[in-house]
Amino acid sequence: MRNNPTEPEKRLWRNLSNGQFLGRKFRRQEVIGRAIVDFYCPTAKLAIEVDGDTHDDLDREARRDAYLRQFGLTVLHVRNPDVMGNMEGVLDVISLTLGRGDSPHPNPSPEGEGLNEAISLERSVG
């Protein structure tokens, strides 16, 4: 486990901590079997990984995701640049993955602008 989160992890945690995101409780650096996920929502069985340079091995990542899915988890990957430059889109994708079609933002962009960008954030959902 890492004691020093990356800047993207810190920023995402500020939005997920203390049940402030859609009333859902998230944990940081959660141990699941032999894996550690960046963020975990136990009620939704959602694991969120913030992908940086350490996530370049796609085969290893796919095996790890398959392992986590054995626990009945959904695994969502978001990229560092998206967290740093498009937090609203990241939160929209998390909201959709949680099964809530409503946006966590009171004033979504008109006529769905930005939706394709937000959906493209989702790399792996099982």
SULGI-V378766 format. One record per backbone hydrogen bond with DSSP energy under -1.0 kcal/mol. NH is the residue of the N-H (numbers start at 1). CO is the residue of the C=O. E is the energy in kcal/mol with one decimal. If there is no record, write none. Layout:
# SULGI-V378766
nh/co/e
NH/CO/E
NH/CO/E
This chain:
# SULGI-V378766
nh/co/e
10/6/-2.5
11/7/-2.4
12/8/-2.4
13/9/-2.6
14/10/-1.9
15/12/-1.0
16/12/-1.3
17/13/-2.7
20/17/-1.6
24/21/-2.4
27/40/-2.6
29/38/-2.6
30/37/-1.4
32/35/-3.3
35/32/-2.4
37/30/-2.7
39/48/-1.9
40/27/-2.2
41/46/-2.6
45/41/-1.2
46/41/-1.8
47/74/-3.2
48/39/-2.9
49/76/-3.0
51/78/-3.5
55/52/-1.5
58/56/-1.3
61/57/-2.3
62/58/-2.4
63/59/-2.1
64/60/-2.4
65/61/-2.6
66/62/-2.3
67/63/-2.2
68/64/-2.4
69/65/-2.3
70/66/-1.0
71/68/-1.5
72/69/-2.1
73/68/-1.2
74/45/-2.7
76/47/-3.0
78/49/-2.8
80/51/-2.5
83/79/-2.2
84/80/-2.5
85/81/-2.2
86/82/-2.7
90/86/-2.2
91/87/-2.9
92/88/-2.1
93/89/-2.2
94/90/-2.3
95/91/-2.6
96/92/-2.6
97/93/-2.5
98/94/-2.1
99/96/-1.2
100/95/-2.1
112/109/-1.2
113/110/-2.1
115/112/-2.3
118/114/-2.3
119/115/-2.9
120/116/-1.9
121/118/-1.3
122/119/-1.5
